[in-house]
Amino acid sequence: PPVSIVGNSEKPEHHMLMTGDELILECEVSRVNAIVNWYCNGRLLQEDSRTHIESRDTMRKLVISGLQTSDSG
């Protein structure tokens, strides 16, 4: 069956953070083996020194540390 996001996926969250802050985004999916991709301004995000992507059971998490103005989107 298709994978779905569990919870309120119809109402996007808006975050206003300062340069240097940490952004944490989480979602819960309907299946443990669901593949989740994170995008910013149409660009697929990959893990690097500031970007951490976590998958635990049905929870998926994106953490971007040391935010920069170029992270806006």
N, C-alpha and C positions, 0 to 999 in steps of 0.2 A: 504493500500500500504506500501511497505518497507520504512523505514526511511533512509534518506541520509544526508550526511554532505554537507551543502551549502558552496560554495566557493572552494578554491584550496586545496583539500585534497590529491592530488597526490604528493605534494612536502613537505616533512616533514620539520619542523622548527628545527633549531639547536640553542641552547642557551648556552652561556658561561657566567656563573655567578660566583660570589665569595661566599665563606662561609659567612653566615649571611644575604645574599641578599634574596629577595622575588621573586619567580617565579610565573607568571600569564599566564595561558594558557586558551584560549577561542575557542569555536567553535559554529557555528550556524547549527541547524538541521532543517529538512524540516517540522516537526510537533511539535506543542506545547507539546504534551503528550509523546514525545520520551524519552526513558530511555537511559541515557548515563552512561557508566562506565569508570573510569580512571584507567590505569594500569601503573606500573613502573617495568620494568624487569620481566614482566609476573605476577606480584603480584597486585591484586585488591586493590586500594587505598581506605581507609575509612577516614572519618573526625576524626581529633584528635586535640590536642592543637596547632599543626603547619599546619594542612591541612584543608582547607575550600573548600567545593564543593557547587556551587551555580547554580540554575536553574531559569531562568526568561524568560518567553515567549519561544522563540526558541533559546535563547542563553544559553550556558552552560559554566561554568567557574571553573577552578581549581586554587587555590592559595596555595602555600606552602611557609611559612615564615620561617625565620631563617635557611636557607639552610645549610645542612651538607654534607660532602663528600659522605656519605652513600646514599644521594638522587640522585646521578649520575645514569644515565641510558638512 
